[in-house]
Amino acid sequence: MLTAVQVKPDVYWVGGVDWNARSFHGYTTEDGITYNAYLIMDEKVTLIDTAKSTFKDEFLQRISAIIDPSKIDVLVCNHVEMDHSGNIPTIKELAPNAQIYCSPQAVKELTAHYGDLGYTPVKTGDTLSIGKRTLAFVQTPMVHWPDNMVTLDVEDKILFSNDAFGQHFASSARFDDENDYHEIMKQARKYYANIVQPYRMQAANAVKAVRKLGPDAIEMIAPAHGVIWRSHVADILDAYEQVFVSGKLANKAVVIYDSMWHSTDKIAHSICDAFLAEGVAAHLMDLKENHVSDAMDFFLDAKYVAVGSPTLNSNMMPTVAEFLTYMRGLSPKQNNTDRIGFAFGSYGWAPLGPKNVYAELEADGFQLPEPAFMYNWIPTQEYLDGVREKVRAVVKANPVA
């Protein structure tokens, strides 16, 4: 029998740990994934979310360590996505009288996924008494699906926050203060950059809704993925509010590129050095060695974004095209209008690689003070020095506000 973990008296984590998961929708999960579910023992035995269907046995064993799953009275579904809801049919089969509570949008989506299992819609401001405890519901649409909501255990002061404040991070320790602080904050940032970033305004509204609950209303944030925040609640709220959802850009640059025979690589290094010479924190990422989801982590609040490719078959390199496609989905045009973009690359027969990169950055809303930096064959030191000086001039003319 697998072990449930006590979160507070009569509140338990009963989820699953996917130690070997290395990808989630094209986002690298180098430290695995957790599927968090929570069991509340009250007059009405209540389950907050379930787990991915392939973790059925692990999930049920942890519940069974506390109570027979057939005795579950209430199931709250904060989010329909299958890594959250995959075992709703399992619970409904074992506990046919369990009442399922979810947002009005989730009623439609759950019915489409699993059929009509009997759903009770709840909206912001609605509450549910489960005995000694009251659950309060807050809808958080598009963080990151239309059906999303969060649930507050009022008496225990636990916010079951769904995808907000989560991390894709597998660990044997369930709480923030049992893990390396810097690692969990890094994973929370990467999670936001690759999952929630397209819905920045909606996420900002969710943070405001949490703040409105008052400083004394929340002692723990229990997300659907990753560790439970208990010692660093203020830190993760501040990170969301001041960095993640703020839209503020930092004095940072990211140089993202691929190169065939090192000519584009030489231009990339010159651009990176130009940023460093102007006191801009810069990160150089060759897409042969770095995944696009890691690039988005650095991209999140970077003021300056340089993207480079040589010409391959009359186009840019496939790795660069992948990055630009991935970036476009995560950072809509309106999010990029304050960013400074640079396109660059070498070419042999025709400068179509860097030209196409430039066109993509332009279409994605970047400011482009310079034409694409393009060089036929192997760039000379004189050319590289010229690129360096042009980038420095742009940085001087466009400082971070």
C-alpha positions as MATLAB code, in Angstrom:
seq = 'MLTAVQVKPDVYWVGGVDWNARSFHGYTTEDGITYNAYLIMDEKVTLIDTAKSTFKDEFLQRISAIIDPSKIDVLVCNHVEMDHSGNIPTIKELAPNAQIYCSPQAVKELTAHYGDLGYTPVKTGDTLSIGKRTLAFVQTPMVHWPDNMVTLDVEDKILFSNDAFGQHFASSARFDDENDYHEIMKQARKYYANIVQPYRMQAANAVKAVRKLGPDAIEMIAPAHGVIWRSHVADILDAYEQVFVSGKLANKAVVIYDSMWHSTDKIAHSICDAFLAEGVAAHLMDLKENHVSDAMDFFLDAKYVAVGSPTLNSNMMPTVAEFLTYMRGLSPKQNNTDRIGFAFGSYGWAPLGPKNVYAELEADGFQLPEPAFMYNWIPTQEYLDGVREKVRAVVKANPVA';
ca = [
       0.000    0.000    0.000;
       1.477    3.345   -1.052;
       1.613    6.158    1.476;
      -0.589    9.234    1.566;
       1.055   12.395    2.887;
      -0.622   14.537    5.529;
      -0.885   18.154    4.433;
      -2.792   19.304    7.517;
      -4.834   17.324   10.043;
      -7.378   15.265    8.059;
      -6.074   16.649    4.723;
      -3.872   14.371    2.623;
      -1.969   14.351   -0.656;
      -3.015   11.238   -2.575;
      -1.613   11.890   -6.049;
       0.946   10.207   -8.280;
       4.611   10.814   -9.085;
       5.769   10.304  -12.670;
       9.500   10.069  -12.128;
      10.328    9.247  -15.743;
       8.217   11.763  -17.665;
      10.482   13.868  -19.856;
       8.009   15.738  -22.020;
       4.657   17.469  -21.622;
       3.143   18.856  -24.840;
       6.618   19.569  -26.251;
       7.950   21.012  -22.979;
      10.885   19.133  -21.463;
      10.243   17.914  -17.931;
      13.762   16.933  -16.952;
      12.724   16.320  -13.331;
       9.487   14.467  -14.024;
       5.887   15.378  -13.165;
       3.508   14.978  -10.228;
      -0.260   14.646  -10.536;
      -1.535   16.062   -7.274;
      -4.855   15.083   -5.741;
      -6.004   15.879   -2.209;
      -8.312   14.027    0.182;
     -10.195   15.884    2.925;
     -11.634   13.781    5.747;
     -14.755   15.539    6.998;
     -18.439   14.684    7.410;
     -18.448   14.548    3.623;
     -15.291   12.822    2.461;
     -13.982   15.101   -0.275;
     -11.495   14.543   -3.064;
      -9.916   17.525   -4.814;
      -9.025   16.407   -8.365;
      -7.796   13.002   -9.458;
      -4.737   11.934  -11.474;
      -3.707   10.857  -14.942;
      -5.493    7.610  -15.833;
      -2.237    5.626  -16.065;
      -1.664    6.375  -12.359;
      -4.940    4.769  -11.320;
      -3.380    2.092   -9.087;
      -0.997    4.488   -7.337;
      -3.771    7.028   -6.817;
      -6.243    4.477   -5.412;
      -3.648    2.923   -3.122;
      -2.956    6.285   -1.516;
      -6.660    6.984   -0.995;
      -7.134    3.469    0.386;
      -4.377    4.077    2.930;
      -6.796    6.597    4.502;
     -10.288    5.383    3.608;
     -12.165    3.041    1.307;
     -12.589    5.027   -1.962;
     -16.249    3.965   -2.082;
     -16.891    6.309    0.873;
     -15.998    9.453   -1.099;
     -18.966   11.835   -1.024;
     -17.662   14.845   -2.935;
     -15.303   15.166   -5.890;
     -14.152   18.637   -6.911;
     -12.796   18.928  -10.439;
     -10.777   22.122  -10.757;
      -9.713   21.371  -14.339;
     -10.841   19.003  -17.098;
      -7.455   18.283  -18.691;
      -6.841   14.555  -18.500;
      -3.796   14.679  -16.237;
      -6.192   16.155  -13.643;
      -9.483   14.430  -14.445;
      -8.371   11.086  -15.857;
      -9.629    9.054  -12.905;
     -13.019   10.715  -12.462;
     -14.737    7.696  -14.082;
     -12.767    5.435  -11.724;
     -13.975    7.304   -8.631;
     -17.534    7.498   -9.937;
     -17.539    3.750  -10.515;
     -16.272    3.038   -6.987;
     -18.407    5.742   -5.336;
     -21.508    6.074   -7.536;
     -23.195    8.493   -5.135;
     -20.271   10.925   -5.095;
     -21.321   14.368   -6.280;
     -18.966   16.059   -8.752;
     -18.549   19.845   -8.503;
     -16.930   21.859  -11.285;
     -17.241   25.116  -13.215;
     -20.148   25.563  -15.661;
     -17.749   25.271  -18.606;
     -16.303   22.089  -17.129;
     -19.756   20.488  -17.127;
     -19.749   20.662  -20.926;
     -16.146   19.516  -21.248;
     -16.397   16.663  -18.733;
     -19.527   15.426  -20.470;
     -17.643   15.439  -23.780;
     -14.780   13.506  -22.200;
     -16.532   10.996  -19.960;
     -20.257   11.222  -20.598;
     -22.903   12.456  -18.189;
     -21.679   11.321  -14.779;
     -23.783   13.925  -12.976;
     -22.083   17.284  -12.511;
     -23.008   20.221  -10.288;
     -21.793   23.577  -11.635;
     -20.313   26.118   -9.233;
     -19.135   29.642   -9.927;
     -17.141   32.362   -8.206;
     -18.698   33.144   -4.835;
     -20.340   29.757   -4.403;
     -19.500   27.726   -1.314;
     -19.994   24.149   -0.183;
     -20.162   22.919    3.417;
     -18.570   19.506    3.859;
     -18.935   19.441    7.649;
     -16.441   21.380    9.756;
     -15.058   22.880    6.587;
     -16.365   25.181    3.893;
     -15.060   25.076    0.348;
     -15.149   28.348   -1.611;
     -14.860   28.358   -5.401;
     -13.231   30.952   -7.665;
     -13.360   30.628  -11.445;
     -10.023   31.288  -13.182;
     -10.878   30.856  -16.876;
      -7.958   30.466  -19.295;
      -5.427   29.696  -16.602;
      -4.977   27.785  -18.772;
      -8.272   26.261  -20.101;
     -11.737   27.881  -20.160;
     -13.009   25.564  -17.411;
     -10.346   26.306  -14.786;
     -11.186   27.197  -11.218;
      -9.508   27.100   -7.816;
     -10.917   25.892   -4.507;
     -10.242   27.345   -1.068;
     -10.526   25.229    2.072;
     -11.558   28.168    4.250;
     -10.889   26.662    7.678;
      -7.560   25.019    6.823;
      -6.525   28.052    4.748;
      -5.418   25.851    1.849;
      -5.813   27.105   -1.710;
      -6.079   24.198   -4.141;
      -4.747   26.274   -7.003;
      -4.978   23.944   -9.981;
      -2.354   24.840  -12.636;
      -1.550   28.236  -11.126;
       1.643   28.249   -9.025;
       2.547   24.734  -10.186;
       5.769   23.175  -11.406;
       6.564   20.080  -13.423;
       8.847   18.631  -10.790;
       8.923   15.133   -9.313;
      10.218   14.789   -5.778;
       9.899   12.439   -2.837;
       9.173   15.499   -0.664;
       5.793   17.158   -1.004;
       6.497   20.610    0.442;
       8.486   23.619   -0.740;
      10.667   23.782    2.386;
      11.659   20.128    1.940;
      13.147   20.858   -1.486;
      15.838   23.162   -2.810;
      14.279   26.635   -2.908;
      16.109   27.793   -6.011;
      15.212   24.656   -7.924;
      11.486   24.867   -7.220;
      11.394   28.575   -8.084;
      13.235   27.795  -11.324;
      10.743   25.049  -12.133;
       7.802   27.338  -11.279;
       9.171   29.938  -13.705;
       9.715   27.371  -16.471;
       6.194   26.007  -15.901;
       4.689   29.475  -16.217;
       6.765   30.292  -19.301;
       5.697   27.118  -21.117;
       2.130   26.599  -19.880;
       0.531   29.799  -18.621;
       2.420   32.596  -20.427;
      -0.091   32.970  -23.311;
      -2.761   33.845  -20.757;
      -0.842   36.488  -18.860;
      -3.823   38.814  -18.348;
      -6.048   35.986  -17.137;
      -3.285   34.794  -14.806;
      -2.944   38.336  -13.475;
      -6.671   38.336  -12.709;
      -6.274   35.018  -10.904;
      -3.493   36.462   -8.751;
      -5.709   39.469   -7.967;
      -8.490   37.116   -6.948;
      -6.110   35.322   -4.592;
      -4.907   38.623   -3.142;
      -8.514   39.684   -2.517;
      -8.927   36.738   -0.182;
      -6.697   38.650    2.219;
      -3.211   38.072    3.636;
      -4.496   35.804    6.396;
      -6.752   33.647    4.202;
      -4.051   31.372    2.785;
      -1.413   29.404    4.676;
      -0.763   26.879    1.912;
      -1.036   26.779   -1.868;
      -1.555   23.231   -3.086;
      -1.200   23.131   -6.892;
      -2.070   20.293   -9.247;
       1.596   19.764  -10.149;
       4.782   20.012   -8.131;
       5.338   20.876   -4.488;
       2.923   22.382   -1.986;
       3.820   25.926   -0.930;
       3.736   26.456    2.834;
       6.926   28.360    3.782;
       7.251   30.366    0.555;
       3.657   31.326   -0.219;
       4.601   35.016   -0.290;
       7.564   34.308   -2.579;
       5.588   32.483   -5.259;
       2.795   35.079   -5.170;
       5.379   37.854   -5.521;
       7.115   36.037   -8.378;
       3.840   35.768  -10.259;
       2.786   39.321   -9.531;
       6.090   41.132  -10.013;
       7.657   39.087  -12.823;
       5.533   36.406  -14.460;
       2.247   38.234  -15.068;
       3.524   41.807  -14.876;
       4.675   41.996  -18.496;
       7.728   43.934  -17.332;
      10.867   43.271  -19.336;
      14.258   43.029  -17.689;
      17.676   44.187  -18.873;
      18.245   40.763  -20.382;
      18.892   39.291  -23.804;
      18.578   35.836  -25.293;
      20.387   34.833  -28.499;
      18.758   31.788  -30.081;
      20.088   30.212  -33.261;
      21.231   27.205  -35.251;
      24.301   27.038  -37.462;
      25.512   24.654  -40.146;
      29.232   25.420  -40.501;
      29.737   27.936  -37.658;
      29.288   31.131  -39.686;
      25.919   31.963  -38.087;
      27.480   30.851  -34.806;
      30.158   33.543  -35.190;
      27.504   36.229  -35.668;
      25.599   34.916  -32.633;
      28.664   35.239  -30.434;
      29.298   38.794  -31.640;
      25.714   39.784  -30.834;
      25.947   38.158  -27.406;
      29.205   39.985  -26.697;
      27.586   43.276  -27.713;
      24.908   42.791  -25.053;
      27.511   41.943  -22.437;
      29.538   45.027  -23.361;
      26.461   47.157  -22.619;
      25.828   45.511  -19.250;
      22.903   43.413  -20.493;
      22.644   39.912  -19.009;
      22.742   37.654  -22.069;
      22.167   33.966  -22.670;
      23.388   32.197  -25.817;
      21.377   29.144  -26.938;
      22.340   26.934  -29.870;
      19.180   25.004  -30.713;
      21.205   21.905  -31.537;
      22.020   21.698  -27.844;
      19.092   23.486  -26.155;
      15.388   22.721  -26.137;
      12.835   25.344  -27.156;
      11.077   25.073  -23.777;
      14.310   26.067  -22.018;
      14.681   28.959  -24.437;
      11.217   30.204  -23.420;
      12.345   30.311  -19.799;
      15.000   32.886  -20.715;
      12.699   34.576  -23.221;
       9.976   35.219  -20.603;
      11.151   38.667  -19.475;
      13.968   39.382  -21.949;
      13.928   42.863  -23.478;
      16.195   41.831  -26.365;
      15.666   38.720  -28.495;
      18.054   37.769  -31.288;
      17.173   34.842  -33.557;
      19.535   33.487  -36.195;
      19.594   30.920  -38.969;
      21.568   30.177  -42.109;
      19.704   29.357  -45.307;
      18.723   25.738  -45.784;
      16.626   24.714  -48.796;
      15.519   28.312  -49.377;
      14.331   28.675  -45.790;
      15.513   28.877  -42.202;
      16.757   25.847  -40.280;
      13.921   23.557  -39.043;
      15.070   24.001  -35.435;
      14.705   27.777  -35.731;
      11.308   27.431  -37.399;
      10.267   25.176  -34.500;
      11.358   27.766  -31.957;
       9.519   30.597  -33.708;
       6.341   28.506  -33.975;
       6.577   27.493  -30.313;
       7.309   31.077  -29.243;
       4.372   32.441  -31.229;
       1.966   30.163  -29.385;
       3.318   31.155  -25.973;
       3.947   34.861  -26.553;
       1.177   36.427  -28.649;
       1.894   39.522  -30.722;
       0.580   41.924  -28.082;
       3.130   40.564  -25.589;
       6.084   41.364  -27.852;
       5.537   44.994  -28.757;
       8.082   46.270  -26.206;
      10.751   43.742  -27.159;
      13.672   44.571  -29.419;
      14.297   41.876  -32.003;
      17.285   41.050  -34.188;
      17.455   38.588  -37.071;
      20.763   37.266  -38.326;
      22.433   34.505  -40.275;
      24.888   33.503  -42.955;
      24.058   32.179  -46.398;
      25.633   30.652  -49.466;
      23.383   31.061  -52.503;
      20.612   33.321  -51.154;
      19.939   35.114  -47.819;
      16.534   33.512  -47.322;
      17.148   32.028  -43.867;
      17.786   35.313  -42.037;
      15.244   37.150  -44.199;
      12.549   34.666  -43.222;
      13.504   34.967  -39.548;
      13.164   38.750  -39.843;
       9.722   38.395  -41.431;
       8.578   36.090  -38.618;
       9.798   38.451  -35.881;
       8.109   41.360  -37.639;
       4.843   39.425  -37.886;
       5.126   38.557  -34.173;
       5.191   42.210  -33.140;
       8.861   42.779  -32.298;
      10.510   46.144  -32.777;
      13.260   45.635  -35.373;
      15.586   48.666  -35.418;
      18.094   46.997  -37.777;
      17.702   45.008  -40.979;
      18.668   41.351  -40.682;
      22.398   40.851  -40.197;
      23.342   38.672  -43.191;
      26.717   37.575  -44.505;
      27.621   35.572  -47.590;
      29.701   32.578  -46.515;
      32.183   33.139  -43.647;
      31.921   36.516  -41.875;
      35.099   38.575  -41.553;
      36.219   40.035  -38.258;
      35.472   43.453  -39.661;
      31.864   42.442  -40.331;
      31.484   40.884  -36.884;
      32.842   44.036  -35.264;
      30.318   46.060  -37.252;
      27.445   43.855  -36.061;
      28.672   44.220  -32.506;
      28.682   48.006  -32.714;
      25.238   48.169  -34.328;
      23.744   46.019  -31.566;
      25.410   48.146  -28.912;
      23.957   51.281  -30.521;
      20.466   49.768  -30.513;
      20.759   48.845  -26.831;
      21.897   52.384  -25.962;
      18.973   53.848  -27.907;
      16.434   51.428  -26.439;
      17.195   50.927  -22.736;
      14.918   49.041  -20.405;
      12.314   51.443  -19.042;
];
